[in-house]
């Protein structure tokens, strides 16, 4: 078991951290600007505490709504746990407050690792295409400098910096070049690669830059990650969930089939005989008609619908040149396309692949596609949950990264 302390910056809903905790690392602090994501982080830390104490029945009561969140936090959180989730924007005067909080939590302990990735909108290809200045004036471009301040302050042995592929090409590569030079100036050798989430058992096509830095005096080389070869498909994570309609809101539902190899091997379905947050957003009749056409085309012909294919009566705008794949069905017989935070806005890009259930995917289905275990609970309501899931690093991928780095360190 790896026993090292880490700080998670720009934590989001905790996908990256979940992988490191599973690998045996100890979180000192999570720093996150979004209050709802912070609630999710605190709830998950309570889960890990109760798991160590063999008291998960209490947590399952919370999932089943036998306990309110206020009762859960009051009875099973504590000052150290709640203080470790720091709801602050990184940068400026906030850094002094954040540093003080972390110093109090550390005591005599040291920080072995810092993990996290700043918001990716400023680097993403979609974000740049939608901004008239191509995000050049966005202050989030320079959050890596704030990240580096934590490296200088706590001098960890190594750090893990995750982001989207657009980071490499943003401003013709200048941002990435400057970022690497900046990390070197604060005392770290660095290397990076582009990882595919499906290589780690995640049933989703997702590409991410994983930059790892380590102290210059360390004999460390960028890890070669073990590739998991498999033939699993999205159908392996949808088959056992209850059939539901748009706008389904029940807190819990029963599994409809025994566990399969995938859900067992990757610890997705674990520890409880019901599933939470298998809930869906409502849709209007026009969207449902479009969904039905899109599902039918994919299932019958293996083709995805384009906006230009729709009957005129179903078109709601005149732009027929860009974003033609606005309506997209999840491929049940293969890997899902990339989950992104836009799923919090509408479900058009994540349509459930079944004519008997014409709807967008549920919170739990999105979480499974991202490899979150079924006992992971996302606070803040449906929109907040989808946003946290879409922004997350898949925990299975994070676990493999954590395990390999731990072996080397």
C-alpha positions as CSV (number, residue, x, y, z in Angstrom):
1,X,0.0,0.0,0.0
2,X,1.3,3.5,-1.0
3,X,1.3,5.9,1.9
4,X,2.0,9.4,0.7
5,X,0.4,12.7,1.3
6,X,-1.0,14.9,-1.5
7,X,-2.8,18.1,-2.2
8,X,-5.4,18.3,-4.9
9,X,-5.7,21.6,-6.7
10,X,-8.7,22.5,-8.9
11,X,-10.3,19.4,-7.5
12,X,-13.7,19.5,-9.2
13,X,-15.9,16.6,-8.1
14,X,-12.9,14.5,-7.2
15,X,-12.3,12.0,-10.0
16,X,-8.5,12.4,-10.0
17,X,-8.4,12.3,-6.2
18,X,-10.6,9.2,-6.0
19,X,-8.0,7.3,-8.0
20,X,-5.2,8.4,-5.7
21,X,-7.2,7.5,-2.6
22,X,-7.9,4.1,-4.0
23,X,-4.2,3.6,-4.6
24,X,-3.5,4.3,-0.9
25,X,-2.5,8.0,-0.9
26,X,-3.6,10.3,1.9
27,X,-5.3,13.6,0.9
28,X,-4.2,16.6,3.0
29,X,-6.4,19.1,1.2
30,X,-8.7,19.7,-1.8
31,X,-8.9,23.2,-3.2
32,X,-11.9,24.0,-5.5
33,X,-13.8,27.1,-6.4
34,X,-17.2,25.4,-7.0
35,X,-19.2,25.1,-3.7
36,X,-21.3,22.2,-5.0
37,X,-18.3,20.3,-6.0
38,X,-16.8,20.9,-2.6
39,X,-20.0,19.4,-1.0
40,X,-19.3,16.3,-3.2
41,X,-15.7,16.1,-2.1
42,X,-16.8,16.3,1.6
43,X,-19.4,13.6,1.1
44,X,-16.9,11.4,-0.5
45,X,-14.4,11.9,2.3
46,X,-17.1,11.0,4.8
47,X,-17.6,7.8,2.7
48,X,-13.9,6.9,3.0
49,X,-13.9,7.6,6.7
50,X,-16.9,5.4,7.3
51,X,-15.4,2.7,5.1
52,X,-12.3,2.6,7.3
53,X,-14.5,2.3,10.3
54,X,-16.7,-0.5,8.8
55,X,-19.8,1.7,9.1
56,X,-20.8,2.0,5.5
57,X,-24.4,1.1,6.4
58,X,-24.7,4.8,7.6
59,X,-23.5,6.1,4.2
60,X,-25.9,3.8,2.4
61,X,-28.7,5.2,4.5
62,X,-27.8,8.6,3.3
63,X,-27.9,7.4,-0.4
64,X,-31.4,6.0,0.3
65,X,-32.4,9.4,1.8
66,X,-32.9,7.9,5.3
67,X,-30.5,10.6,6.5
68,X,-30.3,14.2,5.4
69,X,-27.0,15.7,4.3
70,X,-27.1,18.0,7.3
71,X,-27.4,14.9,9.6
72,X,-24.6,13.1,7.8
73,X,-22.2,16.0,8.0
74,X,-23.1,16.8,11.6
75,X,-22.6,13.2,12.8
76,X,-19.8,11.8,10.6
77,X,-17.7,14.7,9.5
78,X,-15.3,16.6,11.8
79,X,-13.3,19.8,11.8
80,X,-10.2,18.3,10.1
81,X,-12.2,16.7,7.4
82,X,-14.4,19.7,6.6
83,X,-11.3,22.1,6.8
84,X,-9.5,19.9,4.3
85,X,-12.0,20.9,1.6
86,X,-11.2,24.5,0.8
87,X,-13.8,26.3,-1.2
88,X,-11.6,29.1,-2.6
89,X,-10.5,30.3,-6.0
90,X,-6.7,29.8,-6.4
91,X,-4.8,33.0,-6.8
92,X,-4.4,36.5,-5.5
93,X,-5.1,37.1,-1.8
94,X,-6.9,33.8,-1.5
95,X,-3.5,32.0,-1.7
96,X,-2.5,33.3,1.8
97,X,-5.8,31.9,3.2
98,X,-5.4,28.6,1.4
99,X,-1.8,28.2,2.5
100,X,-2.7,28.9,6.2
101,X,-5.5,26.2,6.0
102,X,-3.1,23.7,4.5
103,X,-0.3,24.5,7.0
104,X,-2.7,23.9,9.9
105,X,-3.8,20.6,8.4
106,X,-0.2,19.4,7.7
107,X,1.2,19.9,11.2
108,X,4.5,18.0,11.1
109,X,3.6,16.1,7.9
110,X,5.1,16.9,4.5
111,X,3.5,17.1,1.1
112,X,4.8,14.3,-1.2
113,X,2.7,15.1,-4.2
114,X,0.5,17.8,-5.7
115,X,-2.1,16.8,-8.3
116,X,-4.7,18.6,-10.4
117,X,-5.4,20.5,-13.6
118,X,-6.7,24.0,-14.0
119,X,-10.0,24.6,-15.8
120,X,-9.5,23.6,-19.4
121,X,-11.9,26.0,-21.2
122,X,-9.1,28.4,-22.1
123,X,-7.1,25.6,-23.8
124,X,-9.9,23.6,-25.4
125,X,-10.5,23.7,-29.1
126,X,-14.2,24.3,-28.6
127,X,-13.6,27.1,-26.1
128,X,-11.2,28.9,-28.5
129,X,-13.5,28.5,-31.5
130,X,-16.4,30.1,-29.6
131,X,-14.4,33.1,-28.4
132,X,-13.7,36.1,-30.7
133,X,-10.2,36.5,-29.1
134,X,-9.6,32.7,-29.1
135,X,-9.3,32.9,-25.3
136,X,-6.1,34.9,-25.5
137,X,-7.3,37.3,-22.8
138,X,-8.7,34.6,-20.5
139,X,-6.9,34.7,-17.1
140,X,-7.3,30.9,-16.8
141,X,-4.4,30.6,-19.4
142,X,-2.0,31.5,-16.6
143,X,-3.3,29.4,-13.7
144,X,-0.3,27.1,-14.1
145,X,1.7,30.0,-12.5
146,X,-0.6,29.7,-9.4
147,X,-0.1,25.9,-9.4
148,X,3.6,26.6,-9.4
149,X,3.3,28.7,-6.3
150,X,2.1,25.6,-4.4
151,X,5.1,23.7,-5.7
152,X,7.4,26.4,-4.4
153,X,5.6,26.6,-1.1
154,X,5.4,22.8,-0.3
155,X,8.2,21.4,-2.4
156,X,6.6,18.0,-3.2
157,X,8.7,15.2,-4.6
158,X,6.5,15.2,-7.7
159,X,3.4,16.6,-9.3
160,X,0.7,15.5,-11.8
161,X,-0.8,18.2,-14.1
162,X,-3.8,17.1,-16.2
163,X,-5.4,18.9,-19.1
164,X,-7.0,18.8,-22.5
165,X,-5.1,18.2,-25.8
166,X,-5.7,21.8,-26.8
167,X,-3.1,22.9,-24.3
168,X,-0.4,21.8,-26.7
169,X,-1.7,24.0,-29.6
170,X,-3.1,27.0,-27.7
171,X,-1.5,30.2,-29.0
172,X,0.5,28.2,-31.5
173,X,2.1,26.2,-28.7
174,X,3.4,29.2,-26.8
175,X,1.4,28.6,-23.6
176,X,2.6,25.1,-23.3
177,X,6.2,26.1,-24.0
178,X,6.0,28.8,-21.3
179,X,4.3,26.5,-18.9
180,X,7.1,23.8,-19.2
181,X,9.8,26.5,-18.8
182,X,8.0,27.9,-15.7
183,X,7.9,24.5,-14.0
184,X,11.6,24.0,-14.7
185,X,12.4,27.4,-13.1
186,X,10.8,26.3,-9.9
187,X,13.0,23.2,-9.7
188,X,11.3,20.4,-11.5
189,X,12.2,18.2,-14.5
190,X,9.1,17.4,-16.5
191,X,7.7,15.1,-19.2
192,X,4.3,14.4,-20.6
193,X,2.3,12.1,-22.8
194,X,-1.2,11.8,-24.2
195,X,-3.1,9.1,-22.5
196,X,-6.2,7.3,-23.8
197,X,-8.8,6.6,-21.1
198,X,-9.9,3.3,-22.7
199,X,-6.4,1.9,-22.1
200,X,-7.2,1.9,-18.4
201,X,-10.6,0.2,-18.7
202,X,-12.7,3.3,-19.1
203,X,-15.5,2.7,-21.6
204,X,-15.0,6.1,-23.3
205,X,-12.8,7.7,-25.9
206,X,-11.1,10.4,-24.0
207,X,-7.6,11.9,-24.6
208,X,-5.8,13.8,-21.9
209,X,-2.3,15.3,-21.5
210,X,-0.7,14.0,-18.3
211,X,2.3,16.1,-17.4
212,X,4.4,14.8,-14.6
213,X,7.1,16.8,-12.8
214,X,9.7,15.7,-10.3
215,X,12.5,17.3,-8.3
216,X,15.7,17.7,-10.4
217,X,17.8,15.6,-8.0
218,X,15.4,12.6,-8.3
219,X,16.3,9.6,-10.4
220,X,12.8,9.4,-11.9
221,X,11.7,8.7,-15.4
222,X,8.2,9.2,-16.9
223,X,6.2,6.0,-16.2
224,X,5.3,3.5,-18.9
225,X,1.7,2.7,-18.0
226,X,0.3,-0.7,-18.3
227,X,-2.3,-1.0,-21.0
228,X,-5.5,-3.0,-20.3
229,X,-6.5,-4.8,-23.4
230,X,-10.3,-5.5,-23.4
231,X,-13.4,-5.9,-25.6
232,X,-15.8,-4.3,-23.1
233,X,-18.4,-1.9,-24.5
234,X,-20.9,0.6,-23.2
235,X,-23.6,-2.2,-23.1
236,X,-21.6,-3.7,-20.3
237,X,-22.4,-0.7,-18.0
238,X,-26.0,-0.1,-19.0
239,X,-27.6,-3.6,-19.0
240,X,-28.4,-3.8,-15.2
241,X,-29.9,-0.4,-14.7
242,X,-33.7,0.1,-14.5
243,X,-35.5,1.2,-17.7
244,X,-36.7,4.8,-17.1
245,X,-38.3,7.7,-18.8
246,X,-37.4,11.3,-19.2
247,X,-37.8,13.3,-16.0
248,X,-37.4,10.2,-13.7
249,X,-36.5,11.5,-10.3
250,X,-36.6,8.6,-7.7
251,X,-33.7,8.7,-5.3
252,X,-32.8,5.0,-5.6
253,X,-33.7,2.1,-7.9
254,X,-32.9,-1.6,-7.9
255,X,-30.5,-3.4,-10.2
256,X,-32.3,-5.5,-12.8
257,X,-29.6,-8.1,-13.4
258,X,-26.7,-9.8,-11.6
259,X,-23.3,-8.2,-11.7
260,X,-21.1,-8.9,-14.8
261,X,-17.4,-9.2,-15.2
262,X,-16.7,-5.6,-16.1
263,X,-18.7,-4.1,-13.2
264,X,-17.0,-6.5,-10.8
265,X,-13.4,-6.3,-12.1
266,X,-13.3,-2.5,-12.1
267,X,-15.3,-2.1,-8.9
268,X,-18.1,0.0,-10.5
269,X,-20.9,-1.8,-8.8
270,X,-19.9,-2.3,-5.2
271,X,-21.2,-2.7,-1.7
272,X,-24.9,-2.0,-2.0
273,X,-28.0,-3.6,-3.6
274,X,-29.5,-0.5,-5.0
275,X,-28.3,2.4,-7.2
276,X,-28.6,6.1,-6.5
277,X,-28.9,9.0,-8.9
278,X,-30.2,7.0,-11.8
279,X,-32.3,10.1,-12.7
280,X,-32.9,11.9,-15.9
281,X,-33.8,15.3,-17.2
282,X,-37.2,16.0,-18.9
283,X,-37.4,16.7,-22.6
284,X,-39.9,18.4,-24.8
285,X,-41.7,16.5,-27.6
286,X,-39.6,18.0,-30.4
287,X,-36.3,16.9,-28.8
288,X,-37.8,13.4,-28.2
289,X,-38.7,13.1,-31.8
290,X,-35.2,14.1,-32.9
291,X,-33.8,11.6,-30.4
292,X,-35.9,8.8,-31.8
293,X,-34.7,9.6,-35.3
294,X,-31.1,9.7,-34.2
295,X,-31.3,6.4,-32.2
296,X,-33.1,4.6,-35.1
297,X,-30.4,5.7,-37.6
298,X,-27.5,4.6,-35.4
299,X,-29.0,1.2,-34.5
300,X,-30.2,0.4,-38.0
301,X,-27.4,1.7,-40.1
302,X,-24.6,2.4,-37.8
303,X,-24.6,6.1,-38.8
304,X,-24.9,9.2,-36.7
305,X,-27.4,11.9,-37.6
306,X,-26.3,15.4,-38.7
307,X,-28.4,18.5,-38.1
308,X,-28.8,18.9,-41.8
309,X,-30.5,15.5,-41.9
310,X,-33.4,16.6,-39.8
311,X,-36.8,17.5,-41.3
312,X,-37.3,21.2,-41.6
313,X,-40.0,21.2,-39.0
314,X,-37.6,19.9,-36.4
315,X,-34.8,22.5,-37.1
316,X,-34.7,25.3,-34.5
317,X,-31.9,27.4,-36.0
318,X,-30.5,28.2,-39.5
319,X,-26.8,27.4,-38.8
320,X,-26.1,24.4,-41.0
321,X,-22.4,24.7,-41.3
322,X,-21.0,24.2,-37.7
323,X,-21.7,21.8,-34.8
324,X,-23.7,19.5,-37.1
325,X,-23.3,16.6,-34.6
326,X,-25.3,18.4,-31.9
327,X,-27.5,15.4,-31.5
328,X,-25.4,12.3,-30.7
329,X,-26.3,8.8,-29.5
330,X,-24.0,6.9,-27.2
331,X,-22.6,3.9,-29.0
332,X,-23.9,0.9,-27.1
333,X,-21.7,-1.6,-28.9
334,X,-18.5,0.3,-28.6
335,X,-16.9,3.1,-26.5
336,X,-18.7,6.3,-25.6
337,X,-17.6,9.5,-27.1
338,X,-15.9,12.0,-24.7
339,X,-17.9,13.1,-21.8
340,X,-17.7,16.9,-21.3
341,X,-19.2,19.4,-19.0
342,X,-21.8,20.6,-21.6
343,X,-23.9,17.6,-20.6
344,X,-25.0,19.9,-17.7
345,X,-26.7,22.2,-20.2
346,X,-28.7,19.7,-22.2
347,X,-28.7,16.0,-23.1
348,X,-28.5,16.3,-26.9
349,X,-25.0,15.0,-27.1
350,X,-25.6,12.0,-24.9
351,X,-28.7,10.3,-26.1
352,X,-29.5,6.8,-24.6
353,X,-29.2,4.1,-27.3
354,X,-32.6,2.4,-27.0
355,X,-35.9,3.1,-28.8
356,X,-37.7,1.7,-25.7
357,X,-36.1,4.5,-23.6
358,X,-36.0,7.7,-25.7
359,X,-34.1,10.1,-23.5
360,X,-30.7,11.4,-22.6
361,X,-28.5,9.4,-20.3
362,X,-29.0,9.5,-16.5
363,X,-26.6,10.9,-13.9
364,X,-25.6,7.3,-13.0
365,X,-25.0,6.3,-16.6
366,X,-22.8,9.3,-17.2
367,X,-20.9,8.5,-14.0
368,X,-20.4,4.9,-15.1
369,X,-19.1,6.0,-18.5
370,X,-16.5,8.1,-16.5
371,X,-15.8,5.0,-14.4
372,X,-17.1,6.4,-11.1
373,X,-18.2,3.6,-8.7
374,X,-22.0,3.4,-8.0
375,X,-21.5,4.5,-4.4
376,X,-20.1,7.9,-5.5
377,X,-22.6,10.6,-4.8
378,X,-22.6,14.0,-6.6
379,X,-24.1,16.9,-4.6
380,X,-25.8,20.0,-5.8
381,X,-28.7,18.7,-8.0
382,X,-28.8,17.3,-11.5
383,X,-27.1,20.2,-13.4
384,X,-24.2,20.3,-10.9
385,X,-23.8,16.5,-10.9
386,X,-23.5,16.4,-14.7
387,X,-21.0,19.3,-14.7
388,X,-18.8,17.6,-12.1
389,X,-19.0,14.3,-14.0
390,X,-18.2,15.9,-17.4
391,X,-15.2,17.8,-16.0
392,X,-13.7,14.8,-14.1
393,X,-10.7,12.7,-14.7
394,X,-11.9,9.1,-14.9
395,X,-11.1,7.5,-11.5
396,X,-9.9,4.3,-13.2
397,X,-7.3,6.2,-15.2
398,X,-6.3,8.2,-12.1
399,X,-5.8,5.0,-10.2
400,X,-3.4,3.6,-12.7
401,X,-1.4,6.9,-12.8
402,X,-1.3,7.0,-9.0
403,X,-0.2,3.4,-8.6
404,X,2.6,3.7,-11.2
405,X,3.9,7.0,-9.7
406,X,3.8,5.5,-6.3
407,X,5.9,2.5,-7.4
408,X,8.6,4.8,-8.9
409,X,8.7,7.2,-5.9
